[in-house]
């Protein structure tokens, strides 16, 4: 069992932990490989994603010491093994073990003979599988252990000639994609890869097989579709290889499943985006509310100073005007707070829908009267009420939030001398209709889809004060009231907002 000591970096791709015995245990997925052509020495050495012309040096990172010992031992017998594999044309795999500084290490050695464009060559790979084997019950047989590693390793090795023919594909492709090597060779890659990944692969392939650039390597990611239609991600480390005359013969690649890593990256990215969005909303919220509070508070403060410093010099009309301006400023503050409170209550699920029998004529008249009194230029709202039952079912609080904000917007974004029409009528016994018409600045056509978002203000509304919360409140309250809203608007001409509310009865309205 692995102890709970923190892991320390052992080498890129390999982490060393202390087992219960106190001996180091390596979690390895490192791969070392080389290419040998007929009658030539090994070359094109790779260690993970790093490449070198020397078997043990020149890589991006220094090889761990146990790897140096393993390579030394394996290369001693490589020449005879490689010759036999090339002559027989049969793949060779076996397990190599070594002891180093009191620890045992195990390597899966795989040798693949390949023919391409008249050339014969061999790929040799050494994979550190110590961790995989040490995690299996010690009573398992050697044959079972070897089978587990050879058949269940997720890494896939493949070789492709310059003619795009698949020369070799390791059996682990089955675990990765659900298809075996023979099936893969018969399926167009465009059917297995997503369009973006297919385009990326084609471009990479063209780069790797260019004869004018010599041996090249690429590290890239692709999204593929398994036989069960699940989409997954793989990391591909690909490199070209050449014949004795330097002519590019093909490309060999190591393919590794990175779906879990991509999922974690996406989760982190989404989390970061949410944090940024939340931060932006908070900043906009503070800025907007501060701006909305500043003007009314300045009016109140100025009037208090006026009354304090000149109260014995002012006539009754001036004093009354000062009080009236302060009263209007306080109501303006309360309106902003009211909007914020409603939105916050909706987001927290605390705003409830409570319909009750209501005299709609009286409710609309009271609402219009209050708004007319609050405006600097009063009596600009024309209320037109059609035939109406004595009482209908509505939530008075939600109703007030909806139409106060719609009427205030109509007044605010219209000329002070123009009038706003508020029509109330019955569409059917169970549906009430409302229309608010103004002759104001209108809404730009390309911005109409955003106007119900919190803090959004149309580009042509900058001259008028506002928090950008009014229509957001309208939208939230309408959802709770099971109502619908639509509008028509033309810039410079005006807008018509139409609302439909169910008013059939408590049972029907909640259904």
N, C-alpha and C positions, 0 to 999 in steps of 0.2 A: 504494500500500500504506500502511496506517495505521501510524504509528510506535508505539513502546512507551511513549510518555509517558503518565503518568496523566491520565485525563480530568478536566476541571474542569466544574463545573455551569454551564451556559450559560443555561438557563431550564427550568422544570418541563416535562418531556417532551422536552427537547432537550439533547443533549450535544455539545460541540465538541471534536474531536480535531484534531491536526495531521497532514495528509497528507504524503506523501514530498516534495511540492513546497514544503512549508512553509506552505501556505495552510490556513486552518481548514476543516474538513469537518464538517458538521452531521448527526448521527444524529437525524433528526426523525420524530416521529409526532404532532406538534402539529396541531390542527385548529381553524380559525377559521370561524365561521358567522354568518349573520344571516337574518332573515325579512323579506320584503317582500310586502305585500298590494297588490292592484291600486290604482293611483292614490294611493300613499302612499310615504312615505320608509322606508328600511330601519330595523328596530328589532330588539330581542331578540338582541343580539350575545353570542356565547359564544366563549371561548378555552379549549380543553380542558374542564375541569369547572367553569369560572368563568363567571359571567353578568354582563352590564352593559347599561345603557341607552345607553351612549356607545360609539362604534365603537373607540376606542383607549385608553380609561381606565376606571377603576372595576372592573377585574378583580382577582381575589385576588392576582395577581402582575403585575408590570410587564412589558409586552410587549417582547421584544428589539427593538433598533433596526432590524434588517433586516426584521422583521415590520411595523414601523410604515411603512417605505418601501413594502413590498409592498402593504399595505392601502391606502395613499394612491394608489398607481398603479392598483390594481384597482377602487377605488371611483370613480375618474374616469370610467371607461367602464361602470360597473355599471348606471347608470340606463337607458341605451339597450339594453344586453344583456338586462337583466331584462325590459324592456318587450317585446322581441322574443320571449323565451322564453314569457312569459305569453300573448302573442297567438297564437303558433304551437302552444303546448302540447307542445313537444318539448324533451327534456332537452339541455343544452349542456355539453360538457366540452372543456377545452383546457389546454395547458401555458403557464404564465407564467414568464418568466425575468427575473432582475435581477442587477446587479452591485453589491456593497456592500463598500467598503474592501478591494478587491482579491480578493474571493471571489464566486463565482457561486452563485446560489440558484435553485431550481426549485420551482414550486407547481402542483399539480393543482387547477384551478378546476372545480367541478361545480355546475350550477344545475338544480334539480328543480322543475317546475311541478306544483302539487297543487290539487285541488278537493275541498272538504269542506263539506257543509251549505250549499251555494249560494255559498260564498266561494271566490275564487281567490287563491292566494298562491304564493310562490316561496321555496325554500330555496337559499341559496348557501353553499357550503363551499370553503374554501381549505386545502389540505393541503400541508405542507412535505414534498416527496418528494426532496429533494436527495440524501440518502444512498442511497436506492434506485437512483437513476439513476447516481450516481457509482460505484456498485459494479458496474455492468454494463460489459462490454467496450466500449471506446470505438469499436470498428468497427461496433457495432450501429446500425441505422438509427433515425431519430427515431420512425418509426412503431412499430417493435418496442419501443423504450423506453417509449413512451406506453402501448402495449398491456400491457406488463408491469405498469406501475403501476396503470392503470385496472382491469385484470381480476384482479390478484393481491393488491391491498391487503386486509388482513385485516379492517379496520374496516368495519362495516356501518352504513348510514344507513337509517332507516325513519321513516315518518309514519303515524300512526293517528288516524282521526277519533274524535269522542266516541261514535259509534255502534259503536266497536270494529272498524270495517272498515279493512283495510290500504289506505292511499292510495298509498304508495310504499315500495319495498324495493330497495336497491341490489344489483347483481349479485354483489357480494362475499359475499352470504349463502350462495352455493353452496360457496365455499371453507370457510366456517365450519361449516356444518351438513351439507353434501352434498346439500341440497335447493335447487332454484332458487326464485325469488320466487313463481312461480305455484304450485309444489307446496306451499310454506309456507302460502300463503293458504288452501289446501284441507285442511290437516291441523289437527285440534284441538290447541291448545297443550298440553293435558294429556297428549298422546301424545309430545310432544317434550321437555317439562320433567319433572324429577323432582318428586314430590309436594310436597316442601318449597319448591322453587323456584317451582312453579306457584302455591302459596298466597301466597308473597311477591310474585309479580308481580301477582296479583289485588288484593292489598291496596294495592300501590303505584299501580296503575291507578286504583283508587277515590280515592286521595288526590289524584292529579294532576288528575283531571277534576272535582273538586269546584268548583262555580261560586262559592262564597262566599269562597274563599281567594285568588283572583287567580292570577297566573302563579306556578307552583311548579316546583321541580326536585328530582330524586332521583338518588342514586348508589347502586347496589346490585349484588349478584352473583347469578347464577343458574347452576344446573347443568343442562345439556341433553344430549340423546342424539342423536348423529349418525345418519345413515341407515345407517351400518355398525355401529350399536349401541355405538359407543364413547362413553363419558361424558366430557364436557369442561366447562370453566367459562368464563363470559363476564362481563365487567363492563359494565353498562348505565348510561349517563348519559342521563337522560330529563328533558324539560321540557315543560310545557304551553305552548300559544300561543293567542292570542285574536284575535277579529275587531275591526273598528273600534269597535264598541260595548262592547268589553271582555268579550264573551261567549266562553267557552272553546270553541275549535273542535276541539282535538285535542292530540296529544302527538307530539313528534319525539324520536328517540333515536339515540345513537351506541353501537354494540355492539362490544366488543373482546374477542378471545380472550385469556384470562389463565390457561389451563390449566397452562402451565409455571410460572408464578408460584405458583399454588395448590399444585402438586406440591412446589415448593421450601419453601413455608410448612409443608406437611404433614410434609415430611422434617425440618424444623427443630423442629416441634412434637413429633414422635415422638422425635427425638434428645433434646430437653429432658426429655420424660417419662421416657425411659430413664435419663437422668442423675439426675433426681430420685428415681426408684425405686431406682437403685443407691446413691445417697446415703442413702436411708431404710433400705435393707437393711444397709448398712455400720454406720449408727448403731445399729440394732436389734441387729445382731450384736455390736458392742462392748459395748452395754449388757447384753445377755443373758449373754455370756461373763464379763463382769466380775462380774455378780451370782452366777453359778454358781461362780466361783472364790473369791469373798469368804468364804463360810461355811466350806468345807473348809480354806482357808488359816488362817482364824481359829481353827478347832479345833486344827490342827497347831501353830500359834504358842502357843496357850494351854497345850497339853500340854507343849510344850518349856519354857515358862516354869515350869510346875509342877514338872517334873522337875529343872530347873536350880536353882530356889530352895529346893526342899523334898525333894531326893532322899534325904537322910539321915533324914528324918522319916516318909516314906511307907512303908506296908507293901507287901508283894509284890502283893496283889490290886489295890491302887490303881495301882501302877506298870504292872501288866499291862493294866488298863483304859485307862490313858493311851496305852499303845502300841497297843492294839486300836482305840481311837477315831482315833488318828492314821493307822493302817493303812487304816481304812475311809474316812477323808477323802482319803487319797492315791488310793484306788481310785475314789472319786467324781470326783476331778479327771481321772483317766485316762479315765473313761467319757465325760466331756464332750469331752476332747481327741479321743477315738476317734471320736465322732459328727462333730465338725468335720472331722477328717481324711477320713472316708468321704465326706461330702458334697463336700468339695473335690476328692477324687480322682474322684468321679463326674462332676462338672462339667468336669473337665479330660480326661475319657476315660481316666484312668489306672487305674481300678479294673477288674480283669479277672475273668471268670468261669472258674474252674478246677475243674471237677468231678473227684471221685476216689471210688473205692470206699471206703465208710465204714460202720462199725458204728453205725447210727442210735440203737439203744438206749443204747450207751455214750456217744455224743455228747450225747444229751438228758439222761442222768443226770448227766454231768459239768457240764453247763451249769446244771442245777437246783441241784446241790450247791454250786456256786460262788456262785450268787445267794442261796441260803439262808444261807450263811455271811456274806455281805456285809450283810445286813439287820440292823437293830437288834433286830427280833423275828424270829428264824430259824424255819426249817421251816414256812413258810406255804404252800409250793407242793406241791400233790398231783400227782405225775406218774403218768399212766395210759397204759401202752403196750400196744397190741393185738398181734395176730399180725404178725410182721415178718420179712422175709428177713434172713439173717445180715449181708449187706452190700448197700448200695444206692449209687447215684451222687448225690452232693451236693457242693457247694462248702462246706467246713466254715467258712471265714471268713465268707462271706455268710450262711450258716445262723445262725452265732452272732450276727451283727449283727441279723438279723431277730428272733430269738426272745428275745435278751437285752433288747432294747428293748420288745417287746410284754409280756414278763413283768414288767419293771421298772415299766411304766406300770400294769399291773394291780395290782401291790403298792402303788405310790405313791398311787394314787387310790382305794384301799380302806381301810377301817378296819384298824388294826393287829391287831385280833383276828380279822378275817375271813380266810378262806383263798382261794387261787387255784387253779383246776383247769387242768392242762395235759394235754390228751389227744393221743395220737399213734396213728395208725392208717393202714392201707393202703386206699385207695379202689379201686385196681386194680393189677395188676402194675407199671404204669408211673407211678402217681400216689400220692403220700403226702399224707395229710390231717392237719391240726393244728387244735386248738381251744383257746383260752385264755379261761376264764370267770372273771369277778370279780363281786363284789357291792358295787361302789363307787358313785361319784357319777354315773356315766353321762355321756353327751354330749348337749347340747341339740340337738333335732331340726334347728333352723335353722342349726346350725354344722357339721353332719356333713360337708358337702362341702369344708370347709376344713382338716380336721385333718391332712392329709398335706402341707400347705404348711410350708416351713421357718419356724420361730419362731412359728407359730400356736399359741396356747393357748386352750382353751375358756374361756368367761366364768365357769364355775363351778369352775375349777381354780386360782384365785389363792392359795388357802390352802396349796397344795403346791408345793414347789420344783420347778423344771424349766427346761430350755432351749428347749422347743418344737421340738427337733431330732429326737427319737426316732422319731416316725412318718415323718418325712421320710426318715430313714435306712432305715427298713423299706421304704418305697415304692421307693427307688432300688435297694436290694439285690434286691428281688423282681423288678424289671424285668430285671436282669442274670441272675437265676436262672430266668427265664421263668415265674415263679410268679404266683399271683393271690391277692388278699385281699378278704374281705368282712366286714361286721360288723353286729351288731344292738345297739342300746343304748337304755336308757330312764333318764332322769335320776332319781337316787335309788334305782334298783334295781340297775343294773350293766350290764356289756357282755360280748358274746361276739365275739371276733375269730377268723375261720376262714381258714386258709391252705392252699393247694393247691400242691404242688411236684412237677414232673416228675422222676422218679428212675429212668427206664427203662434208662439206659446212656449212655455218653459221646456216642455218635453221635446217639442219639435225643434226648437232653436238649439238645444244641446245635442240633438241627434245629428 
